Amino acid sequence: MSDGFDAADDWIAERVGPGDIVITSDIPLADRSLKKGASVIGSTGVPFTASSIGMAMASRDLMSNLRAMGEVTGGPKPMAARDRSRFLSALDEAVQKIRRRRP
């Protein structure tokens, strides 16, 4: 295991697979986890899917470039009650989906 900035992400991505749920705001980790077959939920309750991860990666890259140019200086909005409700619903849905797949 590396001691670098992404060491924890690398550890997760090396071990995750179908039947696992990853909760993260880190879009590259979400992408890697989806590719390994895991269910992935963002911290605000929005699930990442194979069809949504490409746009999320593109948006991340755009925001990174805007921050580098000083155009964007703020971070994400704080989690609201609606986000918590959406998160709990998405987590329950992911757990139930995994349970249905198991014999």
Buried (B, 14 or more C-beta within 10 A) or exposed (E): EEEEEBEEBBEBBEEBEEEBBBBBEBBBBBBBBBEBEBBBBBEBBBBBEEEBBEEBBEEBEEBEEEEEEEEEEEEEEEEEEEBEEBBEEBBEBBEEEBEEEEE
